[in-house]
Amino acid sequence: MPVVHVYVWSGTSKEAKRRIVSGITKVFEELGIPPQAVEVLVFEVPKENWGVGGELASERFKDVNPP
């Protein structure tokens, strides 16, 4: 059974998470794995705890809000 860990910024909408889970599950279904065997865990991380290119995401992406 595949277990997929997805990390997103805090504040990602429930609808966006639903689409992430659905899309990842669909990829595994296309590989012949039954959907009930696929587990997707979504972890929300505050932008101030996420680094990109040597900067905190909270500073680098000040004006970007999660979907």
C-alpha positions as MATLAB code, in Angstrom:
seq = 'MPVVHVYVWSGTSKEAKRRIVSGITKVFEELGIPPQAVEVLVFEVPKENWGVGGELASERFKDVNPP';
ca = [
       0.000    0.000    0.000;
       1.541    3.341   -1.015;
       1.707    6.095    1.580;
       2.406    9.563    0.193;
       3.454   12.491    2.396;
       2.609   15.945    1.044;
       3.855   19.124    2.694;
       1.998   22.378    2.031;
       2.024   25.828    3.566;
      -0.365   26.419    6.436;
      -3.646   27.858    5.264;
      -4.046   25.653    2.199;
      -7.774   25.310    1.603;
      -9.728   22.146    2.230;
     -10.688   22.090   -1.459;
      -7.028   22.273   -2.537;
      -6.178   19.406   -0.177;
      -9.100   17.406   -1.565;
      -7.775   17.930   -5.111;
      -4.243   16.940   -4.045;
      -5.458   13.714   -2.426;
      -7.710   12.897   -5.379;
      -5.008   13.601   -7.967;
      -2.333   11.552   -6.229;
      -4.749    8.664   -5.771;
      -5.635    8.816   -9.476;
      -1.961    8.451  -10.453;
      -1.705    5.237   -8.448;
      -5.008    3.979   -9.864;
      -3.558    4.436  -13.347;
      -0.718    2.154  -12.237;
      -3.230   -0.537  -11.280;
      -3.301    0.084   -7.532;
      -6.796    0.129   -6.022;
      -7.742    3.539   -4.587;
      -8.558    2.093   -1.172;
      -4.917    1.012   -0.891;
      -3.572    4.560   -1.349;
      -2.971    6.747    1.689;
      -2.108   10.436    1.388;
      -1.026   12.437    4.422;
      -1.109   16.228    4.125;
       1.109   18.170    6.508;
       0.712   21.927    6.903;
       3.916   23.825    7.620;
       4.006   27.547    8.454;
       5.927   29.559    5.868;
       8.304   30.746    8.603;
       9.353   27.093    9.090;
      10.012   26.509    5.372;
      13.198   27.534    3.590;
      13.616   28.125   -0.141;
      16.887   29.156   -1.740;
      18.435   30.164    1.579;
      15.483   32.316    2.625;
      12.437   31.789    4.766;
       9.371   31.266    2.589;
       7.582   33.819    4.776;
      10.017   36.473    3.529;
      10.547   35.241   -0.023;
       6.833   34.744   -0.730;
       5.287   37.538    1.364;
       2.478   38.175   -1.101;
       1.732   34.542   -1.999;
      -1.122   32.851   -0.193;
      -1.811   29.125   -0.478;
      -4.807   28.054   -2.551;
];
